Amino acid sequence: MYGFYPNGYSRFPITTEPGDVKLFQHSAMQFLRPAQELQHLLQTIASQPGFARQVKEAASLNQTDTVKRLIRSMGVTTLGDVKFTPDGLLVVFQSNDKQACFAIRLSLCW
């Protein structure tokens, strides 16, 4: 679902010149903020049992909006999608910049 191309399509053959790295660099630069937000979310879940419990309880009640609100309350602005199952949580981080070509998938077991 969330592969190398977040929009679900492949762009082969490569449409830019091999020496043109502008989009590549732009994507890398845009990756930094979601990576920092992901790290902060992980640290919060790991160090605050109350927060972790709130997320898990909301998920167990199928309250997707509440889970998203809790994640955003940790300062996450690049939240792409949230899914959960009885086994765990999947959070997708994506840049708000449509030119950036990446997505970060975080999958955690309960």
LUMKE-752788 format. One record per atom (N, C-alpha, C): residue number from 1; residue in one letter; atom name; x, y, z. Coordinates in nm, 3 decimals, m for minus. Atoms other than C-alpha are relative to their C-alpha. Layout:
BEGIN
<pt NUM; A; CA; <X; Y; Z>>
...
This chain:
BEGIN
<pt 1; M; N; <0.082; m0.119; 0.000>>
<pt 1; M; CA; <0.000; 0.000; 0.000>>
<pt 1; M; C; <0.086; 0.126; 0.000>>
<pt 2; Y; N; <m0.089; m0.114; m0.006>>
<pt 2; Y; CA; <0.266; 0.252; 0.099>>
<pt 2; Y; C; <0.138; m0.047; m0.040>>
<pt 3; G; N; <m0.129; 0.046; 0.050>>
<pt 3; G; CA; <0.562; 0.168; m0.117>>
<pt 3; G; C; <0.093; 0.117; m0.020>>
<pt 4; F; N; <m0.098; m0.102; 0.030>>
<pt 4; F; CA; <0.845; 0.366; m0.256>>
<pt 4; F; C; <m0.068; 0.122; m0.061>>
<pt 5; Y; N; <0.077; m0.109; 0.059>>
<pt 5; Y; CA; <0.592; 0.575; m0.449>>
<pt 5; Y; C; <m0.133; 0.007; 0.073>>
<pt 6; P; N; <0.118; m0.007; m0.085>>
<pt 6; P; CA; <0.326; 0.686; m0.200>>
<pt 6; P; C; <m0.132; 0.006; m0.076>>
<pt 7; N; N; <0.124; m0.010; 0.075>>
<pt 7; N; CA; <0.071; 0.751; m0.474>>
<pt 7; N; C; <m0.036; m0.129; m0.072>>
<pt 8; G; N; <0.033; 0.130; 0.052>>
<pt 8; G; CA; <0.083; 0.388; m0.582>>
<pt 8; G; C; <0.037; m0.026; m0.145>>
<pt 9; Y; N; <m0.039; 0.025; 0.138>>
<pt 9; Y; CA; <0.243; 0.421; m0.923>>
<pt 9; Y; C; <0.151; 0.006; m0.013>>
<pt 10; S; N; <m0.144; 0.003; 0.027>>
<pt 10; S; CA; <0.588; 0.350; m1.057>>
<pt 10; S; C; <0.032; 0.102; m0.108>>
<pt 11; R; N; <m0.036; m0.100; 0.099>>
<pt 11; R; CA; <0.770; 0.617; m1.253>>
<pt 11; R; C; <0.113; m0.047; m0.089>>
<pt 12; F; N; <m0.104; 0.051; 0.089>>
<pt 12; F; CA; <1.001; 0.389; m1.452>>
<pt 12; F; C; <m0.045; 0.017; m0.142>>
<pt 13; P; N; <m0.141; m0.029; m0.023>>
<pt 13; P; CA; <1.182; 0.466; m1.666>>
<pt 13; P; C; <0.019; 0.133; 0.072>>
<pt 14; I; N; <m0.031; m0.122; m0.075>>
<pt 14; I; CA; <1.349; 0.738; m1.461>>
<pt 14; I; C; <m0.019; 0.119; m0.092>>
<pt 15; T; N; <0.037; m0.114; 0.084>>
<pt 15; T; CA; <1.221; 1.071; m1.589>>
<pt 15; T; C; <0.093; 0.119; 0.013>>
<pt 16; T; N; <m0.096; m0.109; m0.012>>
<pt 16; T; CA; <1.510; 1.291; m1.479>>
<pt 16; T; C; <0.138; m0.049; m0.041>>
<pt 17; E; N; <m0.137; 0.033; 0.037>>
<pt 17; E; CA; <1.868; 1.302; m1.591>>
<pt 17; E; C; <0.073; m0.055; 0.123>>
<pt 18; P; N; <m0.073; 0.056; m0.115>>
<pt 18; P; CA; <2.103; 1.093; m1.372>>
<pt 18; P; C; <0.075; 0.104; 0.082>>
<pt 19; G; N; <m0.074; m0.103; m0.071>>
<pt 19; G; CA; <2.299; 1.406; m1.283>>
<pt 19; G; C; <m0.088; 0.100; 0.073>>
<pt 20; D; N; <0.093; m0.093; m0.064>>
<pt 20; D; CA; <1.989; 1.597; m1.173>>
<pt 20; D; C; <m0.047; m0.059; 0.133>>
<pt 21; V; N; <0.031; 0.053; m0.133>>
<pt 21; V; CA; <1.960; 1.540; m0.799>>
<pt 21; V; C; <m0.091; 0.092; 0.081>>
<pt 22; K; N; <0.081; m0.098; m0.074>>
<pt 22; K; CA; <1.730; 1.831; m0.708>>
<pt 22; K; C; <m0.118; m0.064; 0.072>>
<pt 23; L; N; <0.114; 0.064; m0.064>>
<pt 23; L; CA; <1.419; 1.620; m0.640>>
<pt 23; L; C; <0.046; m0.095; 0.109>>
<pt 24; F; N; <m0.058; 0.093; m0.097>>
<pt 24; F; CA; <1.630; 1.358; m0.461>>
<pt 24; F; C; <0.038; 0.074; 0.128>>
<pt 25; Q; N; <m0.041; m0.080; m0.115>>
<pt 25; Q; CA; <1.779; 1.625; m0.234>>
<pt 25; Q; C; <m0.121; 0.062; 0.070>>
<pt 26; H; N; <0.121; m0.060; m0.058>>
<pt 26; H; CA; <1.441; 1.793; m0.185>>
<pt 26; H; C; <m0.073; m0.103; 0.086>>
<pt 27; S; N; <0.066; 0.105; m0.076>>
<pt 27; S; CA; <1.287; 1.463; m0.074>>
<pt 27; S; C; <0.075; m0.031; 0.129>>
<pt 28; A; N; <m0.081; 0.026; m0.119>>
<pt 28; A; CA; <1.576; 1.401; 0.166>>
<pt 28; A; C; <m0.018; 0.112; 0.103>>
<pt 29; M; N; <0.017; m0.114; m0.091>>
<pt 29; M; CA; <1.539; 1.750; 0.314>>
<pt 29; M; C; <m0.139; m0.005; 0.066>>
<pt 30; Q; N; <0.135; 0.007; m0.053>>
<pt 30; Q; CA; <1.163; 1.708; 0.355>>
<pt 30; Q; C; <m0.020; m0.118; 0.093>>
<pt 31; F; N; <0.006; 0.120; m0.083>>
<pt 31; F; CA; <1.221; 1.368; 0.520>>
<pt 31; F; C; <0.039; 0.031; 0.145>>
<pt 32; L; N; <m0.056; m0.028; m0.132>>
<pt 32; L; CA; <1.398; 1.529; 0.817>>
<pt 32; L; C; <m0.107; 0.029; 0.106>>
<pt 33; R; N; <0.103; m0.035; m0.100>>
<pt 33; R; CA; <1.092; 1.676; 0.990>>
<pt 33; R; C; <m0.083; m0.122; 0.041>>
<pt 34; P; N; <0.074; 0.120; m0.042>>
<pt 34; P; CA; <0.879; 1.358; 0.978>>
<pt 34; P; C; <0.087; m0.097; 0.080>>
<pt 35; A; N; <m0.089; 0.090; m0.075>>
<pt 35; A; CA; <1.182; 1.161; 1.100>>
<pt 35; A; C; <0.014; 0.047; 0.144>>
<pt 36; Q; N; <m0.009; m0.055; m0.136>>
<pt 36; Q; CA; <1.216; 1.394; 1.400>>
<pt 36; Q; C; <m0.131; m0.022; 0.076>>
<pt 37; E; N; <0.130; 0.021; m0.064>>
<pt 37; E; CA; <0.843; 1.371; 1.470>>
<pt 37; E; C; <m0.020; m0.146; 0.037>>
<pt 38; L; N; <0.009; 0.144; m0.029>>
<pt 38; L; CA; <0.857; 0.991; 1.449>>
<pt 38; L; C; <0.081; m0.033; 0.124>>
<pt 39; Q; N; <m0.085; 0.027; m0.117>>
<pt 39; Q; CA; <1.145; 0.983; 1.698>>
<pt 39; Q; C; <m0.065; 0.053; 0.127>>
<pt 40; H; N; <0.065; m0.058; m0.118>>
<pt 40; H; CA; <0.958; 1.214; 1.937>>
<pt 40; H; C; <m0.121; m0.085; 0.042>>
<pt 41; L; N; <0.115; 0.085; m0.032>>
<pt 41; L; CA; <0.643; 0.999; 1.913>>
<pt 41; L; C; <0.045; m0.130; 0.066>>
<pt 42; L; N; <m0.052; 0.124; m0.060>>
<pt 42; L; CA; <0.844; 0.683; 1.985>>
<pt 42; L; C; <0.049; 0.023; 0.143>>
<pt 43; Q; N; <m0.050; m0.029; m0.135>>
<pt 43; Q; CA; <1.014; 0.845; 2.284>>
<pt 43; Q; C; <m0.117; 0.022; 0.097>>
<pt 44; T; N; <0.117; m0.024; m0.085>>
<pt 44; T; CA; <0.675; 0.956; 2.419>>
<pt 44; T; C; <m0.069; m0.130; 0.036>>
<pt 45; I; N; <0.064; 0.130; m0.026>>
<pt 45; I; CA; <0.520; 0.611; 2.381>>
<pt 45; I; C; <0.085; m0.082; 0.097>>
<pt 46; A; N; <m0.091; 0.080; m0.083>>
<pt 46; A; CA; <0.827; 0.450; 2.539>>
<pt 46; A; C; <0.011; 0.051; 0.143>>
<pt 47; S; N; <m0.025; m0.055; m0.133>>
<pt 47; S; CA; <0.851; 0.687; 2.835>>
<pt 47; S; C; <m0.125; 0.042; 0.077>>
<pt 48; Q; N; <0.123; m0.044; m0.067>>
<pt 48; Q; CA; <0.488; 0.776; 2.913>>
<pt 48; Q; C; <m0.108; m0.108; m0.011>>
<pt 49; P; N; <0.098; 0.108; 0.005>>
<pt 49; P; CA; <0.276; 0.471; 2.996>>
<pt 49; P; C; <m0.145; 0.051; m0.010>>
<pt 50; G; N; <0.136; m0.055; 0.007>>
<pt 50; G; CA; <m0.033; 0.691; 3.037>>
<pt 50; G; C; <m0.039; 0.034; m0.143>>
<pt 51; F; N; <0.026; m0.033; 0.140>>
<pt 51; F; CA; <m0.005; 0.818; 2.680>>
<pt 51; F; C; <m0.016; m0.127; m0.082>>
<pt 52; A; N; <0.007; 0.127; 0.073>>
<pt 52; A; CA; <0.062; 0.469; 2.545>>
<pt 52; A; C; <m0.134; m0.069; 0.027>>
<pt 53; R; N; <0.127; 0.062; m0.037>>
<pt 53; R; CA; <m0.243; 0.341; 2.733>>
<pt 53; R; C; <m0.118; 0.069; m0.069>>
<pt 54; Q; N; <0.107; m0.074; 0.066>>
<pt 54; Q; CA; <m0.465; 0.618; 2.593>>
<pt 54; Q; C; <m0.010; m0.038; m0.148>>
<pt 55; V; N; <m0.001; 0.035; 0.142>>
<pt 55; V; CA; <m0.361; 0.536; 2.236>>
<pt 55; V; C; <m0.056; m0.140; m0.019>>
<pt 56; K; N; <0.043; 0.139; 0.014>>
<pt 56; K; CA; <m0.412; 0.164; 2.283>>
<pt 56; K; C; <m0.149; m0.016; 0.032>>
<pt 57; E; N; <0.142; 0.010; m0.036>>
<pt 57; E; CA; <m0.749; 0.205; 2.456>>
<pt 57; E; C; <m0.089; 0.060; m0.108>>
<pt 58; A; N; <0.079; m0.061; 0.108>>
<pt 58; A; CA; <m0.878; 0.441; 2.184>>
<pt 58; A; C; <m0.003; m0.092; m0.122>>
<pt 59; A; N; <m0.005; 0.094; 0.113>>
<pt 59; A; CA; <m0.764; 0.194; 1.919>>
<pt 59; A; C; <m0.090; m0.120; 0.026>>
<pt 60; S; N; <0.083; 0.117; m0.032>>
<pt 60; S; CA; <m0.936; m0.094; 2.099>>
<pt 60; S; C; <m0.149; 0.031; m0.012>>
<pt 61; L; N; <0.139; m0.043; 0.016>>
<pt 61; L; CA; <m1.259; 0.108; 2.082>>
<pt 61; L; C; <m0.027; 0.048; m0.142>>
<pt 62; N; N; <0.010; m0.037; 0.141>>
<pt 62; N; CA; <m1.199; 0.174; 1.709>>
<pt 62; N; C; <m0.022; 0.151; m0.018>>
<pt 63; Q; N; <0.013; m0.146; 0.003>>
<pt 63; Q; CA; <m1.170; 0.550; 1.772>>
<pt 63; Q; C; <0.119; 0.060; m0.076>>
<pt 64; T; N; <m0.109; m0.047; 0.085>>
<pt 64; T; CA; <m0.947; 0.644; 1.480>>
<pt 64; T; C; <0.029; 0.148; 0.021>>
<pt 65; D; N; <m0.021; m0.144; m0.018>>
<pt 65; D; CA; <m1.001; 1.019; 1.523>>
<pt 65; D; C; <0.069; 0.031; 0.132>>
<pt 66; T; N; <m0.064; m0.021; m0.130>>
<pt 66; T; CA; <m0.901; 0.998; 1.889>>
<pt 66; T; C; <0.147; m0.040; m0.006>>
<pt 67; V; N; <m0.139; 0.042; 0.014>>
<pt 67; V; CA; <m0.585; 0.804; 1.804>>
<pt 67; V; C; <0.079; 0.106; m0.077>>
<pt 68; K; N; <m0.067; m0.104; 0.078>>
<pt 68; K; CA; <m0.496; 1.065; 1.540>>
<pt 68; K; C; <0.020; 0.126; 0.084>>
<pt 69; R; N; <m0.010; m0.120; m0.085>>
<pt 69; R; CA; <m0.568; 1.349; 1.785>>
<pt 69; R; C; <0.111; m0.016; 0.103>>
<pt 70; L; N; <m0.105; 0.025; m0.099>>
<pt 70; L; CA; <m0.344; 1.190; 2.048>>
<pt 70; L; C; <0.138; 0.009; m0.063>>
<pt 71; I; N; <m0.129; m0.005; 0.069>>
<pt 71; I; CA; <m0.062; 1.146; 1.798>>
<pt 71; I; C; <0.035; 0.144; m0.036>>
<pt 72; R; N; <m0.025; m0.141; 0.035>>
<pt 72; R; CA; <m0.100; 1.504; 1.676>>
<pt 72; R; C; <0.032; 0.083; 0.124>>
<pt 73; S; N; <m0.026; m0.075; m0.123>>
<pt 73; S; CA; <m0.096; 1.623; 2.038>>
<pt 73; S; C; <0.147; m0.007; 0.040>>
<pt 74; M; N; <m0.143; 0.012; m0.026>>
<pt 74; M; CA; <0.268; 1.513; 2.047>>
<pt 74; M; C; <0.081; 0.087; m0.096>>
<pt 75; G; N; <m0.069; m0.089; 0.091>>
<pt 75; G; CA; <0.351; 1.774; 1.783>>
<pt 75; G; C; <0.017; m0.056; m0.140>>
<pt 76; V; N; <m0.013; 0.061; 0.132>>
<pt 76; V; CA; <0.316; 1.547; 1.481>>
<pt 76; V; C; <m0.086; 0.079; m0.098>>
<pt 77; T; N; <0.070; m0.077; 0.102>>
<pt 77; T; CA; <0.224; 1.763; 1.181>>
<pt 77; T; C; <0.002; m0.070; m0.135>>
<pt 78; T; N; <m0.016; 0.069; 0.128>>
<pt 78; T; CA; <0.317; 1.515; 0.907>>
<pt 78; T; C; <m0.070; m0.136; 0.001>>
<pt 79; L; N; <0.074; 0.125; m0.011>>
<pt 79; L; CA; <0.063; 1.246; 0.990>>
<pt 79; L; C; <m0.074; m0.027; m0.130>>
<pt 80; G; N; <0.065; 0.036; 0.125>>
<pt 80; G; CA; <m0.042; 1.070; 0.672>>
<pt 80; G; C; <m0.121; m0.089; 0.024>>
<pt 81; D; N; <0.108; 0.096; m0.022>>
<pt 81; D; CA; <m0.252; 0.779; 0.795>>
<pt 81; D; C; <0.027; m0.076; 0.130>>
<pt 82; V; N; <m0.010; 0.083; m0.120>>
<pt 82; V; CA; <m0.320; 0.569; 1.104>>
<pt 82; V; C; <m0.093; m0.119; m0.019>>
<pt 83; K; N; <0.081; 0.122; 0.002>>
<pt 83; K; CA; <m0.442; 0.211; 1.108>>
<pt 83; K; C; <0.040; m0.083; 0.122>>
<pt 84; F; N; <m0.033; 0.087; m0.112>>
<pt 84; F; CA; <m0.461; m0.040; 1.389>>
<pt 84; F; C; <m0.079; m0.129; m0.013>>
<pt 85; T; N; <0.061; 0.133; m0.002>>
<pt 85; T; CA; <m0.544; m0.404; 1.439>>
<pt 85; T; C; <0.010; m0.049; 0.144>>
<pt 86; P; N; <m0.020; 0.055; m0.134>>
<pt 86; P; CA; <m0.569; m0.624; 1.746>>
<pt 86; P; C; <0.148; m0.027; 0.032>>
<pt 87; D; N; <m0.142; 0.030; m0.019>>
<pt 87; D; CA; <m0.196; m0.688; 1.693>>
<pt 87; D; C; <0.090; 0.122; 0.014>>
<pt 88; G; N; <m0.090; m0.114; m0.006>>
<pt 88; G; CA; <m0.059; m0.337; 1.662>>
<pt 88; G; C; <m0.051; 0.124; m0.069>>
<pt 89; L; N; <0.027; m0.133; 0.051>>
<pt 89; L; CA; <m0.046; 0.014; 1.526>>
<pt 89; L; C; <0.087; 0.027; m0.121>>
<pt 90; L; N; <m0.075; m0.044; 0.117>>
<pt 90; L; CA; <0.059; 0.147; 1.184>>
<pt 90; L; C; <m0.022; 0.150; m0.015>>
<pt 91; V; N; <0.007; m0.145; 0.018>>
<pt 91; V; CA; <0.139; 0.517; 1.150>>
<pt 91; V; C; <0.085; 0.034; m0.121>>
<pt 92; V; N; <m0.072; m0.043; 0.120>>
<pt 92; V; CA; <0.238; 0.672; 0.818>>
<pt 92; V; C; <0.026; 0.149; 0.011>>
<pt 93; F; N; <m0.042; m0.139; m0.001>>
<pt 93; F; CA; <0.432; 0.997; 0.814>>
<pt 93; F; C; <0.030; 0.040; m0.144>>
<pt 94; Q; N; <m0.027; m0.052; 0.134>>
<pt 94; Q; CA; <0.433; 1.202; 0.492>>
<pt 94; Q; C; <0.015; 0.150; 0.008>>
<pt 95; S; N; <m0.018; m0.144; 0.006>>
<pt 95; S; CA; <0.548; 1.548; 0.405>>
<pt 95; S; C; <m0.127; 0.064; m0.053>>
<pt 96; N; N; <0.111; m0.078; 0.054>>
<pt 96; N; CA; <0.283; 1.810; 0.342>>
<pt 96; N; C; <0.033; 0.056; m0.136>>
<pt 97; D; N; <m0.049; m0.048; 0.130>>
<pt 97; D; CA; <0.492; 1.909; 0.039>>
<pt 97; D; C; <m0.021; m0.110; m0.103>>
<pt 98; K; N; <0.033; 0.101; 0.100>>
<pt 98; K; CA; <0.352; 1.722; m0.263>>
<pt 98; K; C; <0.118; m0.032; m0.091>>
<pt 99; Q; N; <m0.119; 0.026; 0.081>>
<pt 99; Q; CA; <0.690; 1.750; m0.440>>
<pt 99; Q; C; <0.089; m0.106; 0.063>>
<pt 100; A; N; <m0.084; 0.098; m0.069>>
<pt 100; A; CA; <0.859; 1.534; m0.176>>
<pt 100; A; C; <m0.053; m0.139; m0.029>>
<pt 101; C; N; <0.038; 0.135; 0.043>>
<pt 101; C; CA; <0.858; 1.169; m0.274>>
<pt 101; C; C; <0.047; m0.103; 0.102>>
<pt 102; F; N; <m0.035; 0.098; m0.101>>
<pt 102; F; CA; <0.864; 0.952; 0.039>>
<pt 102; F; C; <m0.117; m0.018; 0.095>>
<pt 103; A; N; <0.091; 0.023; m0.112>>
<pt 103; A; CA; <0.661; 0.806; 0.321>>
<pt 103; A; C; <0.076; m0.086; 0.101>>
<pt 104; I; N; <m0.062; 0.081; m0.106>>
<pt 104; I; CA; <0.775; 0.663; 0.655>>
<pt 104; I; C; <m0.112; m0.079; 0.066>>
<pt 105; R; N; <0.098; 0.087; m0.067>>
<pt 105; R; CA; <0.581; 0.367; 0.791>>
<pt 105; R; C; <0.056; m0.047; 0.133>>
<pt 106; L; N; <m0.036; 0.047; m0.133>>
<pt 106; L; CA; <0.599; 0.298; 1.162>>
<pt 106; L; C; <m0.102; m0.106; 0.039>>
<pt 107; S; N; <0.087; 0.110; m0.039>>
<pt 107; S; CA; <0.458; m0.036; 1.268>>
<pt 107; S; C; <0.045; m0.051; 0.136>>
<pt 108; L; N; <m0.032; 0.043; m0.136>>
<pt 108; L; CA; <0.445; m0.125; 1.638>>
<pt 108; L; C; <m0.101; m0.104; 0.047>>
<pt 109; C; N; <0.088; 0.100; m0.061>>
<pt 109; C; CA; <0.306; m0.433; 1.808>>
<pt 109; C; C; <m0.048; 0.052; 0.135>>
<pt 110; W; N; <0.052; m0.038; m0.132>>
<pt 110; W; CA; <0.085; m0.380; 2.111>>
<pt 110; W; C; <0.076; m0.077; 0.104>>
